[in-house]
Amino acid sequence: MVLDGTGSIQNSQCQINGAGSSATGRGDTLTLTLNVFFFESFVGNQAVYSAARDSGGNNNTGWQALGTWSLQ
């Protein structure tokens, strides 16, 4: 899938669309914006987790909670 292009990926809970999604890097910061559509069956309290590591695999943040929301 190309960000800010065509295509999408999905599972039973959501779909991420390439159109409207982007990734921008500046210095040591990466900003990832995703165009996400949640299916009706995926309701209730949700959380987003992220992890990062360097290219050598030596430093790893482990999974960190980035935010929560509730789908109604």
PyMOL commands that set and color helices and strands:
alter all, ss='L'
color gray80, all
select strands_A, chain A and resi 8-10+14-26+29-38+44-50+64-71
alter strands_A, ss='S'
color yellow, strands_A
deselect
rebuild
show_as cartoon
